[in-house]
Amino acid sequence: MTFSNIDDDNKVYLKKEEDTETVDCWFPVTDALDSQQEFFRYCPAKSLHDKSTPIWSAVLEKAYAQWDPKEYKGLDNQPCSRAIAHLTGLEPRSLHWDPKSTQQAEISWNEKTFSFEVEEDKRKKKSKVALPNVTPASLLQALLAVSTNPHHILIAGSLRESGQDTNFLDQEYKIKDSHQYVILQVSNDGLLSLWEPKTGQVEKPLPIAMFATLFNDVLTVDCSASLFFQ
């Protein structure tokens, strides 16, 4: 498997001879007294012996961990935007908002996500609240504008409250703390179908108003423009 890299100027580039990994069939598993009770330790967090479980996510994750200098530990600290760039060869566009802000504003796609995130980290260190909240209607329109393109992927990041993705921000909709979700579908009436990397699709569609309060960013790329297809 081959990954794209990012230089010091935040430019995404591809060198197959440097960034290609070969993966074997051994995967990290949970501790268990009985081998039949072993689970994948990371993705897809399901039984190792359940033949109905697709293991492509485990293969991809292992290749990425081999490629990362810090192995699996490095994946926990990897910004999602850069992980997307490594996997697709594209810097993602992004939406950012602060659900706790009392100021609301229209929202539009940010074309320079890496630069924005660097500046946002600086503002957080200075305890400056710079981001406004978003109106659900504006957020829905921004999502609908790209969701109809089958080449686009949409990744949403939930709020960081405890920093533990085993905790739930909302039990009813099964939204975890500081976690990434794939947006599978956005309906015109404002319902979002989500997919959680470890356990699969979230059963209950999430209303856009709830999404705006439980999440604070969305990333997207048009995979048809990927470096891997050039």
Secondary structure, DSSP 4 states (H G I P E B T S, - for coil): -B--EE-TTS-EE--TTTSB----S---B---SSGGG-BBSSTT-SBTT-TTS--HHHHHHHHHHHHSTTHHHHHHTS-HHHHHHHHHSSPPEEEE--TT-S-EE----BS-HHHHHHHHHHHHHTT-----EE-HHHHHHHHHHHHTSTTEEEEEEE--SSS-TTSEEETTTTEETT-EEEEEEE-TTSEEEEEETTTEE-SSPEEHHHHHHHEEEEEEEEGGG-GGG-
